[in-house]
Amino acid sequence: MNEQQHDLTMRAIKQQPVSPFSALAPRPKTVEETHLSKQFLTELVSKHLYDAGALTISQLVNRACLSGAIIEEILNYLRQEARLEVLPRLGHGQELFYGLTDLGRVAAHEALNKNGYIGPAPVPVSVYEKVVAAQSVHLVKVKQQQTQEAFKDIVIKDSLLDQLGPALNSGRSIVIYGPPGTGKTYITQRLTRLLTDLCLIPHAISVNESVIQLYDPLVHVSASPNKDTERSGSLLFQEGYDPRFKLCKRPVVISGGELTLDMLEVQYEPATKIYRAPLQLKANNGMYIIDDMGRQRVAPVALFNRWIVPMEEKRDHLSLGNGHNFEIPFDEILIFSTNINPLELGDAAFLRRIGHKIFFDTLDSEAFSQIWKQVCTEKQIDFDQDILNYLFDHHYQRKHCSLLPCHPRDLLGIAQDKALYLGNPAKLSKELIDWAWESYFVQLEQKEGQPIHNG
């Protein structure tokens, strides 16, 4: 889908009277419209009943995220098969409760042995692909003014922002590199401010009726409640988008030194018999940041090789525990952040596949001073130009130390620790600056074979 088609699709979506996403993922009203088999839905409903003991239709609607009409059809089928019974009413005017018969419990137990997933009905991978394509993150184009607005409270060069903005728009992967402490992680995470729109994330997807749990509350931030989500429990299910999806902010996944190749494959939990989505699948329609690249427990070349096909084809190849292989969309802004020279991480052939390489350098004294003043304000410390001049002259210049964005917050934090101990946390002195410097840099400046000097 090109940008013009995307605009037409989004315009059509916005014309819907109830939900802006109802055209993208309409609510299924029949079993056929779920694109799932009746047998699969029967097993899912049976597992819910087995898990809860007894449920009403409205409770099943909310648990399975299916319309009342679909639930009623499944319950009627279960009754015909002698696997379901209607339980006595608990009070006047209350809904009927349904429970499994002995035969139904046996069938539900067998279904749980095949797949332990009990939750909202999944979305078939074919439907998921269409939704991902329609709300692709690469169709979101940021402008210079947006970028400057998102970083207006951050000290950063305009020239650097004018590199980051086009890189996000390019649809290609990005490498951000430079010395430690130059703000790579901080600025990279701030890029998420530019992804301000919402997208639909399925609770789970099905691949040949094997269910992969995708929605992760640690990654996917639900949008504010609105009329559409409030209606999700309606028995009619005639309005709004498919409740098998959740309306969320665009996802942002960040992984660092803990990343292994296994985390990029579908995870299977033998105890629960549940498949869980890998990190890059959770990041679809959003951003995936691999921080501190080169420090992982896997060789950088192996990690880079894992991304070659997804970066070029915008498709990822995954497999299930039963050996079934399948393709999934790879629709995300992939960012590598590293303190290591990229030439030491991968060969030239791989680096050519990455569209943008952005270098984060050290600061000049003016930018450093701006950050210093900002941190003083945040920490309610009295700003003193003489103290800052002393820091430049007595420490940075004499010791030929680079000015890094992380230093003001770190040094002022350490100095304030001592000032608080002395009873005046708002006042700095040259002695406090000296003490903070020694506490912060002593181990970094220690030479091999020399004892640590504690000052």
N, C-alpha and C positions, 0 to 999 in steps of 0.2 A: 504494500500500500504506500503510494507516494504522499507527499505533503498535501497536495490538493485534495486527494481522496480522503485523507484524514480530516481536513477542514470540513468537507461535506458531511462526513460521518458525524463529527462532533456537532455540526449545525443541526443535523437531524435529531441527534440525541437531545439537544437543548430545547427542541420544539415539543418534546413530550410533556404532557400536562402535569404529570405527577413526579416522576423521577428522571433526572438527567442521564441516568445510566440504564433506564429501562429498555431503550432500543439496543443497547450494547449487549445486555444479558437479560432478556425478558424472563419473567417468572414462568416456569413450566406448569401447565395446567393438567397435563395428562402424563401417564407413564412414558409414552412415546417421546414426549417433548423433553424428558430428562436425559434422553440418549443413553439410558441405562436399562438393562434387561429387567423384566418383571421378577425373574428368579433372584437377581442380585438385590433388588429393593426388598423382596420378601425376606431374604436373609438379614438384611440390615435392620428392618423393623423388628424381626424376631430377636435379634441381639439386644436391641433397646428394651424390649419387653423382658427378656431374660435378665438383663442387668438391673432393671427397676422393679421387677416383680409384677407390677400392674400399672397401666397408664391410660389416660383418656386420649381421645383423638387430638385435642388441643395440645396436650403435652407431647405427643408424638410429632405434631406439626413443628413445635418449637425445637425439639431435639434433633429431628431428621432434616429440618429446613425444607420440607415438602408441603405442598398444598393439602388442604383437608380432603379434596376430591381424590387425590392420589393415595393418601393414607387410607381412606375408606375403601378404595378398590383393593388395596393390599390386605386389609383386615377381612374383607369379604372372601378373598381367596383363601386366607388362612383358616377361616371358619369352614369353608367348603372342604378343606383338607383335614378337618378335625384337629387342627393345631392351635386353635384359639377358642377361648370361651369368654362370655360376657359375665362379669362379676356383679353381684347384687349392688344396688345403689347404696351409698353410705348416708344419704340424706335427701330430703325433698328438693327437687329441682337441680340436683347436681348431675354432671355429665356421667355417662356410663364409663366404667373402668373395664379394661380388657387385660386378660392374662393368658399365658400359654398353658395348654394342656400338657400332659406327660409326653405325648407324641411331639408337641411343639417344642418342649424343652430339650428333648433329644436332638431334634433338628437344629435348634439354636446352638446347642453345645458343639455340634459338628461344624456349624458355620464359624464359630469362634476358633475352632482348631485350625481352620483354613486361614482366617484373617481375624486378628484381634481388634480391628478398628471398630469403635462404637462412637459415632458422632454424626455431624451433618452429612447428608448424602454427598458424595464426591462429584466433581465435574469431570466428564471424560476429557482426555488429553486433547482430542480434536477440537472440542469447544474452547478449552483453555487457550489453545494456540491462537484462535481467532480473536479472543478478548485481549491477549497480550499484544498482538499485532495492532489492534485498533487503538490501544492506549500506550504505544511504544514510547519509551523515555527519549528515544532519538528524534521524536517529532516535537519535543519540547525545545524551543529555541530561546535562549536567554539573550538579552540585549545589554549593551554596555551600561546603560543607566541602571538596570536591575542589579548588575554585578556590583556597581559602585554603591548602590543603596544597601545591599546585603553586607558589605564590608565597611560601611561608613564609620563604625566604631572600632575598627581595627587599623593599626599602623601597617600599611602595606603599599608598595610602590604601584602606581597606576599602570606602569609597563608590565608588571607581573599579573595584575588583574586582566590586562588585555591579552595575556597569553592563556590564562585559565578559562576565560569565557569562550573563545573560539574552540579551545580543546574540548569543552563540554559539548559544544554544538556539532563537533566533527563526526560523532558516532564511532570514533576509534578509541583504542585504549590509550592510557596516559601514564607516563612515568614521571614522578616528581622526585628529584634527588638533590642532595646537598649535604653539608656538614650537619652533625647532630646539633639540635638546639636552634635551628633556623626557622622553626615554625611549620614544618611540613605537615605533621599530623594535625596540628591545630587548624591550619588554613584549609587542609583537605576536608576535614569534618565540617568546617563552616560552609563548604560548597553546597552542602545539603540545603542551605537556605534558599538556593535557587530553584529547588524542586518544590514548588508550593502547591501544585494541584493534587488531586486525589486519583486513586485508581482502585479497581476491584481486585481483591485477592481471594482465591478460593480457599475454603477450609481444607479441602483435600482434592486430589485429582485421582482419576482411575486410569490405569493402563491395563487393558484386557481384564478389567474388573479386579485387578490388584490395586489396593488403595494406598496412596502415598500421602501422608499428612503434610500439608504445606504451610498453613497458617501458623505463625509462631508469635505469641504476644510479646516476646522479647525483641522481635525485629519489626513486626507490623503494628503500627500505631493506628488504632481505630479512629475514624473521623468523629467529630462531635455528633451526638444523637440528633436526628432530624425526623421529620414526619415519616420518611420512608422506613427508617429502621424501627420506629415505634410501631409501624404496621406489620412488622415481620411476623408477629404472632397471630395475625388474622387467619381465620379458617378459610376465607375466600381466596386469599393470595392472588387477587386479580390485578393489583397495581404494583408499580415499582419494579426494581431489578430482582434478579434471581437471588434468593436469600442463601443459596449455597456459597455465595461470595460475601465478603466483608468489605465495606467501603473504608479505605485506609489512606493515610499519607503514603507517598511513594517510599518504598522500603530502602533502608540503608544498612548494609551489612559490613562490619569491620572485623577483620581477623589479623592477628599479629604473629608473634613467634610460636604460638600454640598450633598454628595451622599444619595439618598433615594432608597427604593425598587422600586418605580415607574419608576426610571430612568433605571432600568434593564428590563423593559418590553417595548413592542412596543408602541410608542407614537402616539396618534391620535389627530389631530387638527380639531375640528368640523367646524371651520370657513372656512378652506381651503379644508377640506375633504381629508387630506393627512396623510398617515402613515409614521412614521420615525423610523429608526432602533434604538434599545437600545445600550448602550455603549459597551457591550461585543460583540455585533454583528459587530459594527464598528471596534473592535480590532482584529477580526479574521485574522489569518496569521501574527499576530504581538504580541504585548505585552500590557497587561492591568495592571496598577499599582494602587492599592488602598492605597493611602497615609493617614497617620495619622489614621490608623484603630482604632476604639473604640471611635472616636470623632464625628461620624456621628449622625444624628438625629434619626437614627433607632438603636435598640438594637444590639450589636455585634452578639449575638446568632442568631437573625433573619437574619442578613446579611450573616453569615457563613452558615446557613442552606440553603440559596438561592444557594450556590455554590456546595453543596454536589453532586447532580446528575451530573451537567456539569463536575466536576473534575473527577468523576469516569467513566462516560460513554463517555466523550468527545462529548456529545450532549447536546443541550439546548432545553428546551420546552417553546414555546412562544404561545401567542394567539392574535387574531385580535379582533377588537371591535365588530365584528358580532358573536363572540363566537367560531370561528374556531381555533382549536389548531393545531400546526405544530411543527416539529422538525427542528433544524438548527445545523450545525457543531459548535462545541466549540473548536476552534483551536488557542490557544494563550498561551503565558507564563503569568500566573496569579501570581502577586506578592502582598503580603500584607506587608505594612510597618507600624510599630507601636512603640510608646514609652511605651506601657503597656506590662506587663508580659503576654505572650500568654496564660498562664494557667488561667488568669483572663478574657480572652476574649471568650474562648471556652473550651469545655470539652475534655478529653483525647481521646475520640473516634473520634472527629473531627480532632484533631491535628495529629492523626495517618495517616489521609488521605493526609496530607501535607507532601511532600517528604523531604523538606529541611528547617531547622530552623537555621538561621544565625544570630549570635549575634555581634552587633557593640559596641565595648568597647571604653573607653576613651583613650587618647593618653599618650605616655611617652614623656619626655622632648625633646628627639631627634626629634621625628616626629613633635612635636609642633613647634620646632625651624625651621624645614624645611618649614612648612607652613607659619610661620611668615616671613621668608626671601622671599618666593614667593610673598606674599601680599605686602611686602615693594617694591619689584621690580615692581609689577603691578601698585601700587599707586605712584611710583616715590618718595618714601620716603627713606632717607639715613638710611641704616641698621646700628645699633649700638649694639654690643654685650653687652656692659655694661647696656644699657637700658633694653635689654631682661633679663639679669641676675637680674636686679633690680625688674622686673615684677615677676620673679620666686620667688625670696627670700622675697620680701616685701609684695606680695599679695597672690600668690598661696600657698606657703608653710605656711605662717602665718595664713591664713584663711582656710586652708585645702580645697581648691577649686580644683575640677577636671579639668584636661586639656582637652578641647573639640575642635574639628576641626573648629567649627564656631567662636571661640573666636578671633583668630588673625585678621580676616577680620572685625569683629564687633568693636573690641577695636581700631584697627588702623584707621578705618573709623571715629570713634567718635573723636579720638585724632587729626586726620587731619582736621576735621571740626573746631576745636578750633585753630589749627595751621594756617589754612587759614584765620581765623578771625584776628589772630595776625600778619599776613603778611608773614609767612614763612612756607608754607605747606609741605616742604620737610624735615623739621628738627623736631625731637622728643626730648622731655626732660622728666625727671622724673615727673615734675609737670603736664605735659600733660598726662602722663600715669595714674597718680593718679586721675586726673580729668575724664579721660575716664572710669576708673574703677568705680568711684562713680556714674557716669552717667549711666553706663551699669548695675551695680549689685545692686543699692540701693534698688529697689523695690523687687528684688528677695531675698534679705537678710533681709528684714523687718520682724520682729517678730510680731505675733498677739498681738494687744493691745498696741504696741509701736508706737509713732509718726514717720512719715517718716523723715529721716535725709537727708537734702539736701547738706550737706557738705559745 
